[in-house]
Amino acid sequence: MNFKKNFGWIIAIVAGTVAIASAVTAFLIFKDKKKKDEEELEHYLDCSIQ
């Protein structure tokens, strides 16, 4: 009985860690994409002015 309880906690900790890592990864990808989009827009505006 004690083994099942400990195993459940291990699964919960691993799942929580994976969820946090996924959220951080998604945030970083979104931030990088936004930065690239802003750089492309700035480049386009600079080129269109010339």
A tleap script that builds the chain and sets N, CA, C and O, in Angstrom:
source leaprc.protein.ff14SB
mol = sequence {
  NMET ASN PHE LYS LYS ASN PHE GLY TRP ILE
  ILE ALA ILE VAL ALA GLY THR VAL ALA ILE
  ALA SER ALA VAL THR ALA PHE LEU ILE PHE
  LYS ASP LYS LYS LYS LYS ASP GLU GLU GLU
  LEU GLU HIE TYR LEU ASP CYS SER ILE CGLN
}
set mol.1.N position { 0.827 -1.186 0.000 }
set mol.1.CA position { 0.000 0.000 0.000 }
set mol.1.C position { 0.877 1.257 0.000 }
set mol.1.O position { 0.586 2.217 -0.713 }
set mol.2.N position { 1.926 1.250 0.783 }
set mol.2.CA position { 2.815 2.402 0.865 }
set mol.2.C position { 3.543 2.624 -0.460 }
set mol.2.O position { 3.801 3.765 -0.843 }
set mol.3.N position { 3.877 1.533 -1.163 }
set mol.3.CA position { 4.558 1.637 -2.455 }
set mol.3.C position { 3.674 2.341 -3.474 }
set mol.3.O position { 4.155 3.183 -4.232 }
set mol.4.N position { 2.385 2.007 -3.501 }
set mol.4.CA position { 1.461 2.636 -4.451 }
set mol.4.C position { 1.321 4.126 -4.167 }
set mol.4.O position { 1.229 4.935 -5.090 }
set mol.5.N position { 1.308 4.480 -2.897 }
set mol.5.CA position { 1.192 5.892 -2.531 }
set mol.5.C position { 2.438 6.661 -2.970 }
set mol.5.O position { 2.329 7.756 -3.523 }
set mol.6.N position { 3.610 6.098 -2.730 }
set mol.6.CA position { 4.859 6.735 -3.147 }
set mol.6.C position { 4.961 6.820 -4.670 }
set mol.6.O position { 5.415 7.826 -5.216 }
set mol.7.N position { 4.533 5.757 -5.344 }
set mol.7.CA position { 4.558 5.741 -6.801 }
set mol.7.C position { 3.641 6.814 -7.366 }
set mol.7.O position { 3.970 7.453 -8.366 }
set mol.8.N position { 2.515 7.009 -6.741 }
set mol.8.CA position { 1.582 8.056 -7.167 }
set mol.8.C position { 2.198 9.438 -7.026 }
set mol.8.O position { 2.019 10.291 -7.895 }
set mol.9.N position { 2.921 9.663 -5.938 }
set mol.9.CA position { 3.585 10.955 -5.740 }
set mol.9.C position { 4.680 11.184 -6.777 }
set mol.9.O position { 4.859 12.295 -7.276 }
set mol.10.N position { 5.409 10.115 -7.091 }
set mol.10.CA position { 6.466 10.227 -8.099 }
set mol.10.C position { 5.865 10.602 -9.450 }
set mol.10.O position { 6.384 11.478 -10.142 }
set mol.11.N position { 4.772 9.940 -9.824 }
set mol.11.CA position { 4.090 10.243 -11.091 }
set mol.11.C position { 3.596 11.686 -11.088 }
set mol.11.O position { 3.724 12.385 -12.093 }
set mol.12.N position { 3.037 12.136 -9.976 }
set mol.12.CA position { 2.529 13.507 -9.879 }
set mol.12.C position { 3.655 14.524 -10.012 }
set mol.12.O position { 3.490 15.542 -10.684 }
set mol.13.N position { 4.781 14.267 -9.388 }
set mol.13.CA position { 5.931 15.187 -9.473 }
set mol.13.C position { 6.474 15.236 -10.896 }
set mol.13.O position { 6.772 16.316 -11.407 }
set mol.14.N position { 6.604 14.082 -11.539 }
set mol.14.CA position { 7.104 14.036 -12.914 }
set mol.14.C position { 6.131 14.767 -13.845 }
set mol.14.O position { 6.563 15.536 -14.703 }
set mol.15.N position { 4.836 14.537 -13.686 }
set mol.15.CA position { 3.845 15.194 -14.540 }
set mol.15.C position { 3.867 16.707 -14.329 }
set mol.15.O position { 3.756 17.471 -15.288 }
set mol.16.N position { 4.009 17.135 -13.089 }
set mol.16.CA position { 4.095 18.569 -12.808 }
set mol.16.C position { 5.322 19.199 -13.422 }
set mol.16.O position { 5.261 20.299 -13.970 }
set mol.17.N position { 6.435 18.501 -13.330 }
set mol.17.CA position { 7.682 19.000 -13.911 }
set mol.17.C position { 7.566 19.111 -15.431 }
set mol.17.O position { 8.020 20.090 -16.022 }
set mol.18.N position { 6.967 18.118 -16.050 }
set mol.18.CA position { 6.778 18.144 -17.502 }
set mol.18.C position { 5.849 19.293 -17.895 }
set mol.18.O position { 6.094 19.971 -18.892 }
set mol.19.N position { 4.796 19.513 -17.127 }
set mol.19.CA position { 3.876 20.608 -17.435 }
set mol.19.C position { 4.571 21.960 -17.329 }
set mol.19.O position { 4.370 22.827 -18.180 }
set mol.20.N position { 5.374 22.147 -16.309 }
set mol.20.CA position { 6.099 23.411 -16.143 }
set mol.20.C position { 7.107 23.601 -17.276 }
set mol.20.O position { 7.214 24.688 -17.842 }
set mol.21.N position { 7.835 22.551 -17.600 }
set mol.21.CA position { 8.815 22.638 -18.688 }
set mol.21.C position { 8.129 22.954 -20.017 }
set mol.21.O position { 8.656 23.733 -20.810 }
set mol.22.N position { 6.979 22.368 -20.265 }
set mol.22.CA position { 6.238 22.638 -21.497 }
set mol.22.C position { 5.771 24.086 -21.550 }
set mol.22.O position { 5.852 24.729 -22.597 }
set mol.23.N position { 5.285 24.597 -20.426 }
set mol.23.CA position { 4.822 25.983 -20.383 }
set mol.23.C position { 5.978 26.952 -20.617 }
set mol.23.O position { 5.821 27.928 -21.350 }
set mol.24.N position { 7.117 26.703 -20.016 }
set mol.24.CA position { 8.283 27.575 -20.197 }
set mol.24.C position { 8.749 27.522 -21.651 }
set mol.24.O position { 9.069 28.558 -22.234 }
set mol.25.N position { 8.788 26.341 -22.234 }
set mol.25.CA position { 9.205 26.192 -23.627 }
set mol.25.C position { 8.255 26.938 -24.560 }
set mol.25.O position { 8.699 27.640 -25.469 }
set mol.26.N position { 6.958 26.788 -24.339 }
set mol.26.CA position { 5.979 27.490 -25.170 }
set mol.26.C position { 6.143 28.997 -25.038 }
set mol.26.O position { 6.062 29.711 -26.038 }
set mol.27.N position { 6.368 29.490 -23.837 }
set mol.27.CA position { 6.563 30.924 -23.621 }
set mol.27.C position { 7.790 31.420 -24.363 }
set mol.27.O position { 7.739 32.464 -25.013 }
set mol.28.N position { 8.895 30.685 -24.276 }
set mol.28.CA position { 10.124 31.103 -24.936 }
set mol.28.C position { 9.980 31.086 -26.459 }
set mol.28.O position { 10.486 31.978 -27.140 }
set mol.29.N position { 9.301 30.089 -26.986 }
set mol.29.CA position { 9.082 30.016 -28.433 }
set mol.29.C position { 8.210 31.186 -28.880 }
set mol.29.O position { 8.487 31.814 -29.902 }
set mol.30.N position { 7.157 31.481 -28.118 }
set mol.30.CA position { 6.273 32.598 -28.451 }
set mol.30.C position { 7.027 33.922 -28.412 }
set mol.30.O position { 6.861 34.763 -29.295 }
set mol.31.N position { 7.851 34.103 -27.394 }
set mol.31.CA position { 8.623 35.334 -27.257 }
set mol.31.C position { 9.600 35.484 -28.424 }
set mol.31.O position { 9.736 36.576 -28.977 }
set mol.32.N position { 10.281 34.399 -28.803 }
set mol.32.CA position { 11.224 34.437 -29.909 }
set mol.32.C position { 10.515 34.737 -31.223 }
set mol.32.O position { 11.015 35.513 -32.037 }
set mol.33.N position { 9.357 34.127 -31.430 }
set mol.33.CA position { 8.592 34.372 -32.653 }
set mol.33.C position { 8.149 35.823 -32.728 }
set mol.33.O position { 8.212 36.439 -33.792 }
set mol.34.N position { 7.705 36.366 -31.619 }
set mol.34.CA position { 7.273 37.767 -31.596 }
set mol.34.C position { 8.441 38.690 -31.931 }
set mol.34.O position { 8.277 39.665 -32.664 }
set mol.35.N position { 9.614 38.381 -31.393 }
set mol.35.CA position { 10.805 39.191 -31.667 }
set mol.35.C position { 11.159 39.131 -33.156 }
set mol.35.O position { 11.467 40.157 -33.761 }
set mol.36.N position { 11.115 37.929 -33.748 }
set mol.36.CA position { 11.414 37.778 -35.168 }
set mol.36.C position { 10.407 38.544 -36.017 }
set mol.36.O position { 10.789 39.194 -36.991 }
set mol.37.N position { 9.123 38.476 -35.660 }
set mol.37.CA position { 8.100 39.195 -36.410 }
set mol.37.C position { 8.340 40.702 -36.358 }
set mol.37.O position { 8.183 41.389 -37.367 }
set mol.38.N position { 8.715 41.214 -35.202 }
set mol.38.CA position { 8.992 42.639 -35.067 }
set mol.38.C position { 10.206 43.040 -35.898 }
set mol.38.O position { 10.213 44.105 -36.517 }
set mol.39.N position { 11.238 42.185 -35.914 }
set mol.39.CA position { 12.431 42.475 -36.716 }
set mol.39.C position { 12.101 42.468 -38.203 }
set mol.39.O position { 12.580 43.322 -38.948 }
set mol.40.N position { 11.286 41.511 -38.641 }
set mol.40.CA position { 10.898 41.450 -40.045 }
set mol.40.C position { 10.070 42.674 -40.430 }
set mol.40.O position { 10.256 43.233 -41.511 }
set mol.41.N position { 9.168 43.087 -39.563 }
set mol.41.CA position { 8.353 44.263 -39.832 }
set mol.41.C position { 9.232 45.510 -39.916 }
set mol.41.O position { 9.051 46.346 -40.801 }
set mol.42.N position { 10.169 45.626 -39.003 }
set mol.42.CA position { 11.085 46.781 -39.018 }
set mol.42.C position { 11.903 46.784 -40.301 }
set mol.42.O position { 12.080 47.838 -40.913 }
set mol.43.N position { 12.407 45.624 -40.721 }
set mol.43.CA position { 13.171 45.516 -41.962 }
set mol.43.C position { 12.290 45.897 -43.156 }
set mol.43.O position { 12.724 46.639 -44.037 }
set mol.44.N position { 11.080 45.399 -43.183 }
set mol.44.CA position { 10.160 45.715 -44.284 }
set mol.44.C position { 9.886 47.215 -44.347 }
set mol.44.O position { 9.889 47.802 -45.428 }
set mol.45.N position { 9.650 47.831 -43.197 }
set mol.45.CA position { 9.384 49.270 -43.172 }
set mol.45.C position { 10.599 50.060 -43.608 }
set mol.45.O position { 10.471 51.040 -44.343 }
set mol.46.N position { 11.777 49.649 -43.165 }
set mol.46.CA position { 12.999 50.333 -43.584 }
set mol.46.C position { 13.198 50.243 -45.107 }
set mol.46.O position { 13.564 51.226 -45.753 }
set mol.47.N position { 12.958 49.082 -45.653 }
set mol.47.CA position { 13.125 48.887 -47.092 }
set mol.47.C position { 12.068 49.629 -47.893 }
set mol.47.O position { 12.359 50.139 -48.976 }
set mol.48.N position { 10.856 49.698 -47.383 }
set mol.48.CA position { 9.781 50.362 -48.122 }
set mol.48.C position { 9.963 51.876 -48.120 }
set mol.48.O position { 9.500 52.551 -49.039 }
set mol.49.N position { 10.625 52.417 -47.111 }
set mol.49.CA position { 10.872 53.849 -47.046 }
set mol.49.C position { 11.914 54.242 -48.090 }
set mol.49.O position { 11.815 55.310 -48.693 }
set mol.50.N position { 12.897 53.398 -48.303 }
set mol.50.CA position { 13.977 53.720 -49.244 }
set mol.50.C position { 13.502 53.540 -50.616 }
set mol.50.O position { 14.256 53.760 -51.564 }
savepdb mol mol.pdb
quit
